Amino acid sequence: MVKAIVKGGAIIPQAPLPVDWADGTELDVEKSLDVNRVQDVDAWMDELEAHARQGDPADDLRLEEALRGIHEREKEMTRRRLGIKP
């Protein structure tokens, strides 16, 4: 993410731009959250939590099961690579 400020109606980057950003590169620009304002942070967290509550709990269970399976497979592959027998 590139940090920038508005000055005289222009958006001025606060650090050098990435080298692959040639003139004419289209960007999406959003106003950053003023982290010094507790109300802004609270509102952002409320919105984030509301989105999280809309998720399907079954999706969470499927994800957890998939991660457990990946973890077990990785342990087994490591054991094989190291020549460790169960």
TAPECOR-V884966 format. One record per backbone hydrogen bond with DSSP energy under -0.5 kcal/mol. NH is the residue of the N-H (numbers start at 1). CO is the residue of the C=O. Records with the same first field share a line. If there is no record, write none. Layout:
NH=CO + CO
This chain:
3=1
5=12
7=5 + 10
10=7
12=5 + 10
13=11
14=3
21=18
22=20
25=22
29=27
35=33
37=34
38=36
40=37
41=37
42=38
43=39
44=40
45=41
46=42
47=43
48=44
49=45
50=46
51=47
52=48
53=49
54=50 + 51
55=52
57=55
59=56
60=56
61=57
62=58
63=59
64=60
65=61
66=62
67=63
68=64
69=65
70=66
71=67
72=68
73=69
74=70
75=71
76=72
77=73
78=74
79=75
80=76
81=77
82=78
83=79 + 80
84=79
85=83
